[in-house]
Amino acid sequence: MKNNIFLDNYHSLLNIYDTQIAIKLVKDTFQNELSKSLSLTRVSAPLFVDPETGLNDNLNGYEKAVNFICNENNKKLEIVQSLAKWKRYALNKYNVKGLYTDMNAIRPFEELDNIHSLYVDQWDWERVIEKEDRNITTLKNHVKKIFKVIKHMEHEVWYKYPHVVNRLPDRVHFITAQELENQYPDLAAKERENKICKEFGCVFVMQIGNVLQSGQKHDGRAPDYDDWKLNGDLLFWY
């Protein structure tokens, strides 16, 4: 399913130097506030893994990871595609309740547009929860905490760069992928997202991955670790 996003005539409101300073401000603010809000410990992430460990992410199941041969022992290693599996291994290794890390990856099968690149530079985080907390209420509560962190970040950036801040709403609107399809049955998945995000400003679309009543999926999800009943995307209108 192609969901490419292209922004015509885009130009930055900051020059290239100030853009780098602003990026650091955003990243420093966000990771500090997120780690406090969710009780996360920072750990270092691997750039490559041994494919025999099973720790690399297969993403949707068809993407092939970039690999190379280690000169020391002639062993094949893979550049990570994401840290979804590695994070759970790391929680046990470091014996922490929660962790976050800076991830760099290469995704040669990525569909390229203004917000998707072959090179991935993103945060990853993971938390241990009790079995009885594995429910929709816990999911929504964590989403609200993340949203609160982003709202705080918005205020911090506004103090320094008021002309570049896009004002966010005061709350998150929750909806399932099926409810969203029922609401806009004649629109494609990304068109539905745009429609509802324009209305509410911030939306969390839940239960992504299963085939909907139309016979289509809202979006692809990993088949071997992602819980399609307790997942979602946090989306903002811009």
C-alpha positions as CSV (number, residue, x, y, z in Angstrom):
1,M,0.0,0.0,0.0
2,K,1.6,3.3,-1.1
3,N,1.0,6.2,1.3
4,N,3.7,8.6,0.1
5,I,3.5,12.1,1.4
6,F,5.0,14.9,-0.7
7,L,4.9,18.6,0.3
8,D,5.1,20.8,-2.7
9,N,7.1,24.1,-2.5
10,Y,8.2,23.3,1.0
11,H,10.9,25.6,2.5
12,S,12.3,25.8,6.0
13,L,11.3,28.8,8.1
14,L,14.8,28.7,9.7
15,N,18.2,28.9,8.0
16,I,20.3,25.7,8.0
17,Y,22.3,26.7,11.1
18,D,19.3,27.6,13.2
19,T,17.6,24.5,12.0
20,Q,20.3,22.4,13.6
21,I,20.1,24.3,16.9
22,A,16.4,23.9,16.9
23,I,16.6,20.2,16.2
24,K,18.9,19.8,19.2
25,L,16.5,21.8,21.4
26,V,13.6,19.6,20.4
27,K,15.5,16.4,20.9
28,D,17.0,17.4,24.2
29,T,13.7,18.6,25.6
30,F,11.7,15.6,24.4
31,Q,14.0,12.9,25.6
32,N,14.5,14.5,29.0
33,E,10.7,15.0,29.5
34,L,9.8,11.6,28.1
35,S,12.3,9.7,30.3
36,K,10.9,11.4,33.4
37,S,7.3,10.9,32.5
38,L,7.6,7.2,31.6
39,S,10.5,6.3,34.0
40,L,12.9,5.4,31.2
41,T,16.7,4.8,31.4
42,R,18.9,5.7,28.4
43,V,20.9,2.8,26.8
44,S,23.1,2.6,23.7
45,A,21.6,1.0,20.6
46,P,23.4,-1.4,18.2
47,L,23.9,-0.3,14.6
48,F,24.1,-4.0,13.5
49,V,23.2,-7.4,14.9
50,D,23.9,-11.1,14.2
51,P,20.9,-12.3,12.2
52,E,21.1,-15.7,14.0
53,T,20.0,-14.0,17.2
54,G,16.6,-13.1,15.7
55,L,16.9,-9.6,17.1
56,N,16.6,-7.7,13.8
57,D,13.2,-6.5,12.9
58,N,11.5,-8.0,9.8
59,L,9.1,-5.0,9.7
60,N,6.2,-6.1,7.5
61,G,7.9,-9.5,6.7
62,Y,9.2,-8.8,3.2
63,E,11.9,-6.2,3.7
64,K,15.5,-7.5,3.4
65,A,18.1,-6.0,5.7
66,V,21.4,-4.5,4.5
67,N,24.2,-6.9,5.5
68,F,28.0,-7.1,5.4
69,I,30.7,-9.6,6.2
70,C,32.9,-9.1,9.2
71,N,36.6,-9.3,8.1
72,E,37.7,-10.7,11.5
73,N,35.6,-14.0,11.4
74,N,33.9,-13.9,8.0
75,K,30.5,-13.8,9.7
76,K,27.5,-12.0,8.1
77,L,26.0,-9.2,10.2
78,E,22.9,-7.1,9.5
79,I,22.2,-3.4,9.8
80,V,19.2,-3.0,12.1
81,Q,15.9,-2.1,10.5
82,S,14.3,-1.2,13.8
83,L,14.9,-2.1,17.5
84,A,11.4,-3.5,18.2
85,K,12.8,-6.9,19.2
86,W,16.2,-5.8,20.5
87,K,14.5,-3.4,23.1
88,R,12.8,-6.3,24.8
89,Y,16.0,-8.2,25.0
90,A,17.7,-5.1,26.4
91,L,15.1,-4.7,29.1
92,N,16.1,-8.0,30.5
93,K,19.8,-7.5,29.9
94,Y,19.9,-4.2,31.7
95,N,17.2,-5.2,34.3
96,V,15.4,-1.9,34.0
97,K,11.7,-1.0,34.1
98,G,11.9,1.1,31.0
99,L,14.5,2.3,28.5
100,Y,14.9,4.6,25.6
101,T,17.7,4.9,23.0
102,D,18.7,6.7,19.8
103,M,18.3,4.4,16.9
104,N,20.1,4.7,13.5
105,A,19.1,2.2,10.8
106,I,18.9,1.6,7.0
107,R,15.7,0.6,5.3
108,P,16.4,-0.1,1.6
109,F,12.8,-1.0,0.9
110,E,11.3,2.2,2.3
111,E,8.9,4.1,0.1
112,L,10.5,7.6,-0.1
113,D,8.7,10.9,0.5
114,N,9.1,14.0,2.6
115,I,9.0,12.1,5.9
116,H,10.5,8.7,4.9
117,S,14.1,8.1,4.1
118,L,16.4,5.1,3.5
119,Y,18.2,6.4,6.6
120,V,16.3,6.2,9.9
121,D,17.2,8.4,12.9
122,Q,14.7,8.1,15.6
123,W,14.0,7.4,19.3
124,D,12.9,4.0,20.5
125,W,11.5,3.3,23.9
126,E,10.1,0.3,25.7
127,R,8.5,-0.4,29.1
128,V,7.7,-3.4,31.2
129,I,4.1,-3.5,32.4
130,E,2.2,-6.0,34.5
131,K,0.0,-8.6,32.8
132,E,-3.1,-7.0,34.4
133,D,-2.2,-3.6,32.9
134,R,-2.2,-5.0,29.3
135,N,-5.4,-3.3,28.3
136,I,-6.8,-0.3,26.4
137,T,-6.8,1.9,29.4
138,T,-3.1,1.6,29.9
139,L,-2.5,2.2,26.2
140,K,-4.5,5.4,26.3
141,N,-2.9,6.6,29.5
142,H,0.6,6.3,28.0
143,V,-0.5,8.1,24.8
144,K,-1.8,11.0,27.0
145,K,1.5,11.1,28.8
146,I,3.4,11.3,25.5
147,F,1.1,13.9,24.2
148,K,1.7,16.0,27.4
149,V,5.4,15.8,26.8
150,I,5.0,17.0,23.2
151,K,2.8,19.9,24.5
152,H,5.6,20.8,26.9
153,M,8.1,20.7,24.1
154,E,5.8,23.0,22.0
155,H,6.0,25.6,24.7
156,E,9.8,25.4,25.1
157,V,10.3,25.8,21.3
158,W,7.8,28.6,21.2
159,Y,9.9,30.7,23.6
160,K,12.8,30.7,21.2
161,Y,11.1,30.2,17.8
162,P,7.5,31.6,18.1
163,H,7.1,32.0,14.3
164,V,7.7,28.3,13.5
165,V,5.5,26.6,16.1
166,N,2.3,25.0,14.9
167,R,-0.2,25.2,17.8
168,L,-1.4,21.8,19.1
169,P,-4.8,21.0,20.5
170,D,-5.4,20.4,24.2
171,R,-6.3,16.8,24.0
172,V,-6.0,13.6,21.9
173,H,-8.9,12.1,20.0
174,F,-9.0,8.3,20.1
175,I,-10.5,6.2,17.4
176,T,-10.0,2.6,16.0
177,A,-9.0,2.0,12.4
178,Q,-12.4,0.3,11.8
179,E,-14.3,3.2,13.3
180,L,-12.3,5.6,11.1
181,E,-13.2,3.5,8.0
182,N,-16.9,3.5,9.1
183,Q,-16.8,7.3,9.4
184,Y,-15.1,7.9,6.0
185,P,-15.9,4.7,3.9
186,D,-15.2,6.4,0.5
187,L,-11.7,7.6,1.4
188,A,-8.3,5.8,1.3
189,A,-6.5,5.2,4.6
190,K,-4.2,8.2,4.5
191,E,-7.1,10.4,3.3
192,R,-9.1,9.3,6.3
193,E,-6.2,10.2,8.6
194,N,-5.9,13.6,7.0
195,K,-9.6,14.2,7.3
196,I,-9.9,13.4,11.0
197,C,-6.6,15.0,11.9
198,K,-7.6,18.3,10.3
199,E,-10.8,18.2,12.4
200,F,-9.3,17.3,15.8
201,G,-5.6,18.4,15.5
202,C,-4.2,15.2,17.2
203,V,-5.6,11.7,16.8
204,F,-4.5,8.3,18.0
205,V,-5.7,5.6,15.5
206,M,-5.8,2.2,17.3
207,Q,-5.9,-1.4,16.2
208,I,-3.9,-1.2,13.1
209,G,-2.9,-4.3,11.1
210,N,-6.0,-6.4,10.8
211,V,-8.1,-6.5,7.6
212,L,-11.0,-4.1,7.9
213,Q,-14.6,-4.7,6.9
214,S,-13.7,-3.3,3.4
215,G,-11.2,-6.1,2.9
216,Q,-8.3,-3.6,3.2
217,K,-5.8,-2.9,5.9
218,H,-5.4,0.6,7.3
219,D,-1.7,0.1,7.3
220,G,0.9,-2.7,7.5
221,R,2.2,-4.0,10.9
222,A,4.8,-6.5,12.0
223,P,3.2,-10.0,12.1
224,D,5.4,-11.5,14.8
225,Y,5.6,-9.0,17.7
226,D,3.0,-6.2,17.2
227,D,-0.3,-6.6,19.1
228,W,-2.8,-5.4,16.5
229,K,-5.5,-5.0,19.2
230,L,-3.3,-2.9,21.5
231,N,-1.4,-0.6,19.2
232,G,-1.8,2.6,17.3
233,D,-0.4,5.7,15.6
234,L,-0.3,9.2,17.2
235,L,-0.9,11.6,14.4
236,F,-0.8,15.4,14.3
237,W,-2.3,17.8,11.7
238,Y,0.1,20.1,10.0
